[in-house]
Amino acid sequence: MQVIPFNRVYQHQAKGICAAIGVFDGVHRGHQEVIHQLLNDAHRRDAIPVVITFDKHPISVLNSEHAPKMIYSLETKLEILERYGVETVALIPFDSQIAQLSAEEFFEIISKSLSPLMTLCMGTGFVFARDRSGNIEKLRELASAHISGQVTWVHEISSVCSGGLRISSTRIRGEILKGNLSEVSSMLGREYSLISEVEQGDKIGRTIGFPTANLKIAGRAIPPSGVYAVKVRTGMGEFKGCLNIGIRPTLNRLQPELRAEVHLLDFKGDLYGKTIEVIPVKRLRDEKKFSSEEELRKQIAADVLEVHTVF
């Protein structure tokens, strides 16, 4: 994938550029319809398809106290966009300066850096620019009156529904937090998974015979606390696993923090710094506090046996 700066002229040899704009957190079925329209537009016009998106959720800058938990990291979002056929992304480094751009200024940057801009598509309800002034009607007005004389065709892509309700990243986050992962998978149009880099932990698991990979989950929407039977995809193959999400109450930490740790069955190797994909298959039990580390070890051994049974 080619990631290009938001405000620099993109040099290319094609007849023009077709673009889609959005946050694309989750790259769910609604987003996939936007991408489908983008790729279709570009194919028909012999143009380059470009997704315009943000390096972080705009609300994290505009109202940090209410910043949503993200479904994916930026790196994973870009990887999934690429899976759906997007080869070029114009990445906006969203900050307070970008937030103050008017709809006119925002469109001027897009039309100059992605020139000639032949089509632009976005999902229903998507807004941008200062005071949320950049809606579909404003974009169509700016496109038809652009100083270059190049009229950009602006598409609004209708929402996709699941269970009679509109699919949105907000709804998906809510269902992840409630543990309704089959519904999440339906809205994503693929298996829900936690895709994360493995970071250094405190290595408690290996001292009781069950080493774990500690997932980087800060700022992410994750399922409820508990123990899960999971599939784990790594660069060394796919493994069965036992995932624990929780604060590890048996360890009696003064300041417990939420962790997601997965024990891979029949695995030997080093995963630090590697990105792995963890797919929950079945929730086995709630997280519990045990009287000792030995009691915890016995329970983990029982959990591992149950994972074998699940698969």
N, C-alpha and C positions, 0 to 999 in steps of 0.2 A: 504493500500500500504506500502511496505517496501522500505525505502530509505537507500541505503548503501553508505559508503564513496568510492570515486573513486579509491584511491590508497591503500586500504587494502584488504587482501585476503578474499574473500567471502566464508564462510563455508557453505557447503550444502551437501545433501545426494543423489543428482541426478547423472545421468551418465555424465552430462556436462552442459554447458551453451551455449545458443544461444543469440546473442546480436544484437541490432540495435543502430546506432549512428546518432545523429542529434540535431539541436536546437529545433525543434518541436514547434515553436511558432505558435499558431493557431490550431495545430493538424488537419490540413486540409485534403482534400481527398487524396492528394499525400502522406502525412504522414501516413494516414490510410492504404495505400497500403504497406508501409514499415512495419507497425505494423502487418498487415495480414500475410506478409511473415515471420516475426519473430515468430509469434504464430504457424504458420504452421510448420516451421523448428523445433521448440521446441517439438511440439506434435509428429512429426515423429521420433524424436530421444530420446524421453523420457527425455528431458532436461528442464532446467529452462529458461524461456524467460526474458531477462533483457534489458531495454532501457538505453542507455548511453546518458545523456544530460547535459546541462549547467545551472548553477544557474542564469546566466544573459546572454545577447547576447554578444558574443565575441567582436563585434565592439565597444561596450560600454567601453571596456578596451583598445583595439588597437587604436581606433580613436574616443574618447569620443565626439568630436564636431559633428560627423556624426552618433551618436548612433541612431538606429531606434526606433520609438515609438513602444512599444510592444502591441500585440493583447490581451494578457492575462498576469496576474501576474504569478509568479512561482507557487504559491499554486493552482491557477486555472488550469494551464497547467498540473500539476501532477494529479489533480482530473479528468480532461478530459482523460488523458492517461489511468487512471484506468477504466473509463467508457468503453474504447475500449479493455479491457482485460489485460492491463499491471499491474502486481502485484509487480514487483520489478524494481527499478530505481537506477542506479549508477550515482550519482549527482556530477558533476565536478564543484568545486568552482573556476570559471575562474578568473585568475588574471595574472599579468605580468610574474610570474614564470611559470605558466602553458603555457602561450603564447610562451615562449621560448623553449618549448620542441620540439625536432625534431620528424619527423614521426616515426623514429625507437624507440625513447624513449617513445613516446606516446603508440605505439603498445605494447611495452614491459610491460608497466604498466597494460594495458588492459589484456594482455594474462596471466600475473601473478595473478592479482586480481580476474579475472573471469576464473578460470581454472577448467577443461580443456575447452577452448573456441572452440566450435564445428562449429559455423557459425557466420558470421557478415554481416549485411545488412545495406545499406545506399541509400539515394535517389541520382538520377543523379545530378552531379554537386556539391555535398557536398564535401568540403575540410576542412582540419584541420591542426594543427601543424605549426611550424615556417615556414614563407615564403609560407604558403598554400601548403606545399609539400605533405601533406597526402591526395592523391586522390585515386581513385579506383584502378588504376594500381599499385601504390606504396603499397597499402594494400595487394593486391594479391601477390606481390613479397615478402613482409615480411611474409605473412601467409605461403607461400610454403617453405620458407627457415628458419622457426623458429627453434631455437636451441632445443626445447623440442621434435622435431620430430612430433608433433601434427600439421597436416595440417588443417587450418581453411578455410572452404568454404566461400568465400566472394561474396555476391549478390549485384548487382547494380539494383535498382528498377526504372523502367522507369517513366518519368513524367506523370502526369495526366493533361488533358487539359479541359478547359471550355471556350466556345465561340471561339474555335480554337486557344487559347493561353494557354501556360503552367501555371498551378496553382502554385503560390509561396506565401510565407508569405509577400514578398515585394509588390506583386500585390494586395494582400488582404488589406494590410495597405492603399495603395493608394485608393482603392475603398471605404474603410471606411471613409477616410478623404473627399472624394467627395460625400459621402452620397448614394452611389449605394449599398444599403444594401441587396436588393434581389440577386444581383450578388455575394455579399459576402457570403450570406447563401448558394448559389449554390456551391461555391468553398469550403466552410467548410463542406458541406454535412449535415448541421443541421441549425436551426435558429441562426442568429447572435444575440448575446446579450452582454450587458455590465455586467460583473460579478465583483462585487466590495464590499469591506468592507465599511460600513457606518461609517463616521467619524464626529466629532463635527464640526458644522458650526457656523455662527453668529446668527442663530435663528430668522432671519428677517421674514421668512415665517409664523411662528406661530403668530407674532404680527399683521399680516393682515388676519389671519384666515385660512391660508393654510400651515401648517407645512410640511417641506420637509426633506427627507433623503439625506444627502450630500455624494456623492460618491467619493471614493479615486481614482483619475484618473491620478496622476502624472506619467509621463513617458509612458502613454498609448495612443494608436491611438483611437480617438473617432470621431463620426460623426460631421458634420458641426453644427455651432451654430443654435439654433432655438428651437421651442417647438414641442414636440412629444407626441402622444398618445401611451402608452406602456402597456405591461403586466409586472407585478412585482411578481417574485416568492420569497417567504420568508419561513422561518422555520414555519411560522404560516399560510401558505396557499398562494394562488395566488390572486392578486388584480389588478384592473385597476389602471392606473396611468397617471400622466401628468408630463413629463420630460422636464426640461429646461436646455439647454446647452448654455453657454455664459458668458459674463463678467458682466451682470446685470447693464446696463448703467444707469438705473433710480436711482440707489443708489449713483452715482457720486463719486465713490471711487478715491482717488488720484493715487493709484496703483492697478487698476482692474486686477483680475486674472480669468482665465478660470475656471468655475465651472460646475458641472453636478449635478442637484438637482431634486429629484423626489417627487411629492406629491402623496401619495397613497389614493385612494378614499375608503371611508367607512372602514378606518383602525384606530384602536386604539392600541397603544403599543409602546415599546421602541426598536429601531433597532440599537442603537449605539454599534459599535464593531461587529455587525452581518454582514455576507456576504449575499447579495441579488443579484438576477439576473433580469436585466431590458431588456425586449425584445421590441424594437421599432416596432410599427405596422403601424403608419402613421405620416408623418411630417405635423403639423398643420399650422405653420407660422414661419416667421423670428423672431428673437429676436428684440424687439423695446425699444426705450427710451420713457418713459411716463412723463407727466408733474408733476405727484405727485404719492405718494404711493397709494392714493385712486384710481387713474386712473389705476394703476398697479393691484390693488385688483380686480377692475371690469373686467379687461381683463382676469385675471386668472380664475375668476368665469365663464366667457364665454368659456374659454379653457376647463374647467372641464365639462361644458355642452356638448361641442363638443366631448370630450372623450367618454361620454355616448353614443352619436350618433354613433361614430365609432364602438363601440362594440355592 
